[in-house]
């Protein structure tokens, strides 16, 4: 997006740090673009609590570099996450003091890096070491105004999901859906009445099926905010929300 918000500063993350967290790449930057595109829509809903869910370190080879020119921090085409880039950017979209920004990650090192990225970009971020929202779900139930998840979505054998190897961090199992499908039932429990959920998907995850399931099972409206071809992946960002909710005045 030309003339838009700058990509958050992540120069404090060293090459050795990227052995433990992922470096922003195509999926990350498509997510940033989707949040920026939805900026006015989100601000009209006056969000006060945001949560980005992480799943620890992930690496997977990609064929092409990012097409968001504001960041030059992708090295050798590897995709990683857990850097805090998304939440720091969301803080720019909504305003640093407009909301409380929470991040979860099972990787303690990634959680620390995320908090540092927030501080460097003057976005206060509370980074919590946990899986999904375990240990805090009851306290934040029905209160999350912006929920973001970039899951392990790659199609792999089921035995790679949750394994101890590096493959666990990108492995999505059958249709790349095994981690996604475990998280989806939490979404309606976490979202506030005005809440919105942003989910990164690839075409192999069958986004239309997920969107229909969320509508049929939980009454959530859904649409594809952005989509992009990135190497061999057809990436998209799906947004889910409660239909008929009135924007806060």
HUNORVEN-V785027 format. One record per residue. RES is the residue in one small letter. SS is DSSP state (H for helix, E for strand, C for the rest). PSI is psi in radians with two decimals (* if undefined). OMEGA is omega as a letter, one per 20 degrees, with the letter a starting at -180 (999 if undefined). Layout:
BEGIN
res=RES ss=SS psi=PSI omega=OMEGA
res=RES ss=SS psi=PSI omega=OMEGA
END
This chain:
BEGIN
res=x ss=C psi=1.93 omega=a
res=x ss=C psi=2.48 omega=r
res=x ss=C psi=0.23 omega=a
res=x ss=C psi=-2.85 omega=r
res=x ss=C psi=2.56 omega=r
res=x ss=C psi=2.62 omega=r
res=x ss=C psi=2.41 omega=a
res=x ss=C psi=2.60 omega=r
res=x ss=C psi=2.15 omega=r
res=x ss=C psi=0.36 omega=a
res=x ss=C psi=-0.29 omega=r
res=x ss=C psi=-0.26 omega=a
res=x ss=C psi=2.10 omega=a
res=x ss=C psi=2.94 omega=r
res=x ss=C psi=-0.69 omega=r
res=x ss=C psi=-0.56 omega=r
res=x ss=H psi=-0.62 omega=a
res=x ss=H psi=0.00 omega=r
res=x ss=H psi=-0.31 omega=a
res=x ss=C psi=-0.25 omega=r
res=x ss=C psi=2.79 omega=r
res=x ss=C psi=2.56 omega=r
res=x ss=C psi=2.37 omega=a
res=x ss=C psi=2.40 omega=a
res=x ss=C psi=-2.68 omega=a
res=x ss=H psi=-0.82 omega=a
res=x ss=H psi=-0.70 omega=r
res=x ss=H psi=-0.82 omega=a
res=x ss=H psi=-0.49 omega=r
res=x ss=H psi=-0.66 omega=r
res=x ss=H psi=-0.74 omega=r
res=x ss=H psi=-0.77 omega=a
res=x ss=H psi=-0.65 omega=r
res=x ss=H psi=-0.74 omega=r
res=x ss=H psi=-0.68 omega=r
res=x ss=H psi=-0.72 omega=r
res=x ss=H psi=-0.67 omega=a
res=x ss=C psi=0.11 omega=a
res=x ss=H psi=-0.88 omega=a
res=x ss=H psi=-0.74 omega=r
res=x ss=H psi=-0.75 omega=a
res=x ss=H psi=-0.78 omega=a
res=x ss=H psi=-0.58 omega=r
res=x ss=H psi=-0.35 omega=r
res=x ss=C psi=0.03 omega=r
res=x ss=C psi=1.03 omega=a
res=x ss=C psi=2.48 omega=r
res=x ss=C psi=-0.16 omega=a
res=x ss=E psi=2.15 omega=a
res=x ss=E psi=2.54 omega=r
res=x ss=E psi=2.15 omega=r
res=x ss=E psi=2.18 omega=a
res=x ss=E psi=2.26 omega=r
res=x ss=C psi=2.91 omega=a
res=x ss=C psi=0.49 omega=r
res=x ss=C psi=-3.03 omega=a
res=x ss=C psi=2.50 omega=r
res=x ss=C psi=2.41 omega=r
res=x ss=C psi=2.39 omega=r
res=x ss=E psi=2.34 omega=a
res=x ss=E psi=2.42 omega=r
res=x ss=C psi=2.70 omega=a
res=x ss=C psi=-0.47 omega=a
res=x ss=C psi=2.70 omega=r
res=x ss=C psi=2.99 omega=a
res=x ss=C psi=2.73 omega=r
res=x ss=C psi=0.24 omega=r
res=x ss=C psi=1.80 omega=a
res=x ss=C psi=-0.15 omega=a
res=x ss=C psi=-0.13 omega=r
res=x ss=C psi=2.36 omega=r
res=x ss=C psi=0.59 omega=a
res=x ss=C psi=0.28 omega=r
res=x ss=C psi=2.26 omega=a
res=x ss=C psi=2.21 omega=r
res=x ss=C psi=0.40 omega=r
res=x ss=C psi=0.23 omega=r
res=x ss=E psi=2.45 omega=r
res=x ss=E psi=2.31 omega=r
res=x ss=C psi=2.92 omega=r
res=x ss=C psi=-2.83 omega=a
res=x ss=C psi=0.23 omega=a
res=x ss=C psi=-0.24 omega=a
res=x ss=C psi=0.03 omega=a
res=x ss=H psi=-0.73 omega=a
res=x ss=H psi=-0.84 omega=a
res=x ss=H psi=-0.66 omega=r
res=x ss=H psi=-0.66 omega=r
res=x ss=H psi=-0.73 omega=r
res=x ss=H psi=-0.64 omega=r
res=x ss=H psi=-0.57 omega=r
res=x ss=H psi=-0.70 omega=a
res=x ss=H psi=-0.79 omega=a
res=x ss=H psi=-0.48 omega=a
res=x ss=C psi=2.31 omega=a
res=x ss=C psi=-0.63 omega=a
res=x ss=C psi=0.07 omega=a
res=x ss=C psi=-0.36 omega=a
res=x ss=C psi=2.84 omega=r
res=x ss=E psi=2.24 omega=a
res=x ss=E psi=2.05 omega=r
res=x ss=E psi=2.53 omega=r
res=x ss=E psi=2.48 omega=r
res=x ss=E psi=2.59 omega=r
res=x ss=E psi=2.48 omega=r
res=x ss=C psi=-0.19 omega=r
res=x ss=C psi=1.94 omega=a
res=x ss=H psi=-0.63 omega=r
res=x ss=H psi=-0.77 omega=r
res=x ss=H psi=-0.66 omega=r
res=x ss=H psi=-0.71 omega=r
res=x ss=H psi=-0.73 omega=r
res=x ss=H psi=-0.71 omega=r
res=x ss=H psi=-0.80 omega=r
res=x ss=H psi=-0.70 omega=r
res=x ss=H psi=-0.73 omega=r
res=x ss=H psi=-0.72 omega=r
res=x ss=H psi=-0.80 omega=a
res=x ss=H psi=-0.76 omega=r
res=x ss=H psi=-0.62 omega=a
res=x ss=C psi=0.18 omega=r
res=x ss=C psi=0.61 omega=r
res=x ss=C psi=1.97 omega=r
res=x ss=C psi=2.09 omega=a
res=x ss=E psi=2.22 omega=r
res=x ss=E psi=1.99 omega=a
res=x ss=E psi=2.16 omega=a
res=x ss=E psi=2.32 omega=r
res=x ss=E psi=1.84 omega=r
res=x ss=C psi=2.98 omega=r
res=x ss=C psi=2.22 omega=a
res=x ss=C psi=-1.94 omega=r
res=x ss=C psi=0.53 omega=a
res=x ss=C psi=2.35 omega=r
res=x ss=C psi=-0.18 omega=a
res=x ss=C psi=-0.03 omega=a
res=x ss=H psi=-0.74 omega=a
res=x ss=H psi=-0.62 omega=a
res=x ss=H psi=-0.48 omega=a
res=x ss=H psi=0.12 omega=a
res=x ss=C psi=2.29 omega=r
res=x ss=C psi=0.28 omega=a
res=x ss=C psi=-0.15 omega=a
res=x ss=E psi=2.08 omega=a
res=x ss=E psi=-0.56 omega=r
res=x ss=E psi=2.06 omega=a
res=x ss=E psi=2.27 omega=a
res=x ss=E psi=2.35 omega=r
res=x ss=E psi=2.10 omega=r
res=x ss=C psi=1.60 omega=a
res=x ss=C psi=2.97 omega=r
res=x ss=C psi=1.94 omega=a
res=x ss=C psi=0.06 omega=a
res=x ss=E psi=2.41 omega=r
res=x ss=C psi=2.11 omega=a
res=x ss=C psi=2.98 omega=r
res=x ss=C psi=2.54 omega=a
res=x ss=H psi=-0.57 omega=a
res=x ss=H psi=-0.28 omega=r
res=x ss=H psi=-0.34 omega=a
res=x ss=C psi=2.14 omega=r
res=x ss=C psi=0.20 omega=r
res=x ss=C psi=3.11 omega=a
res=x ss=C psi=-0.13 omega=r
res=x ss=C psi=2.99 omega=a
res=x ss=H psi=-0.45 omega=a
res=x ss=H psi=-0.40 omega=a
res=x ss=H psi=-0.43 omega=a
res=x ss=H psi=-0.27 omega=r
res=x ss=C psi=-0.24 omega=a
res=x ss=E psi=2.11 omega=r
res=x ss=C psi=-0.06 omega=r
res=x ss=C psi=-2.64 omega=a
res=x ss=H psi=2.17 omega=a
res=x ss=H psi=0.23 omega=a
res=x ss=H psi=0.40 omega=a
res=x ss=C psi=-0.10 omega=a
res=x ss=H psi=-0.71 omega=r
res=x ss=H psi=-0.75 omega=r
res=x ss=H psi=-0.84 omega=a
res=x ss=H psi=-0.45 omega=r
res=x ss=H psi=-0.54 omega=a
res=x ss=H psi=-0.58 omega=a
res=x ss=H psi=-0.70 omega=r
res=x ss=H psi=-0.32 omega=r
res=x ss=H psi=-0.41 omega=a
res=x ss=H psi=-0.94 omega=a
res=x ss=H psi=-0.38 omega=r
res=x ss=H psi=-0.53 omega=a
res=x ss=H psi=-0.62 omega=a
res=x ss=E psi=2.43 omega=r
res=x ss=E psi=2.99 omega=r
res=x ss=E psi=-0.60 omega=r
res=x ss=E psi=0.15 omega=a
res=x ss=E psi=2.67 omega=r
res=x ss=E psi=2.46 omega=a
res=x ss=E psi=2.19 omega=r
res=x ss=E psi=2.22 omega=a
res=x ss=E psi=2.24 omega=r
res=x ss=E psi=2.28 omega=a
res=x ss=E psi=2.79 omega=r
res=x ss=E psi=2.89 omega=a
res=x ss=H psi=-0.54 omega=r
res=x ss=H psi=-0.34 omega=r
res=x ss=H psi=-0.15 omega=a
res=x ss=C psi=1.16 omega=a
res=x ss=H psi=-0.72 omega=a
res=x ss=H psi=-0.65 omega=r
res=x ss=H psi=-0.73 omega=r
res=x ss=H psi=-0.76 omega=a
res=x ss=H psi=-0.72 omega=r
res=x ss=H psi=-0.69 omega=r
res=x ss=H psi=-0.76 omega=a
res=x ss=H psi=-0.56 omega=r
res=x ss=H psi=-0.82 omega=a
res=x ss=H psi=-0.70 omega=a
res=x ss=H psi=-0.62 omega=a
res=x ss=H psi=-0.01 omega=r
res=x ss=C psi=0.41 omega=a
res=x ss=E psi=2.33 omega=r
res=x ss=E psi=2.75 omega=a
res=x ss=E psi=2.62 omega=r
res=x ss=E psi=2.76 omega=r
res=x ss=E psi=2.06 omega=a
res=x ss=E psi=-0.79 omega=r
res=x ss=E psi=2.67 omega=r
res=x ss=E psi=2.71 omega=a
res=x ss=E psi=2.51 omega=r
res=x ss=E psi=2.18 omega=r
res=x ss=E psi=1.73 omega=a
res=x ss=C psi=-2.20 omega=r
res=x ss=C psi=-0.01 omega=a
res=x ss=E psi=2.34 omega=r
res=x ss=E psi=1.64 omega=a
res=x ss=E psi=2.59 omega=r
res=x ss=E psi=2.78 omega=r
res=x ss=E psi=2.05 omega=r
res=x ss=E psi=2.43 omega=r
res=x ss=E psi=2.37 omega=r
res=x ss=E psi=2.47 omega=r
res=x ss=E psi=2.92 omega=r
res=x ss=E psi=2.07 omega=a
res=x ss=C psi=2.57 omega=r
res=x ss=C psi=0.01 omega=r
res=x ss=C psi=2.49 omega=a
res=x ss=C psi=2.28 omega=r
res=x ss=C psi=2.46 omega=r
res=x ss=C psi=2.54 omega=r
res=x ss=C psi=* omega=999
END
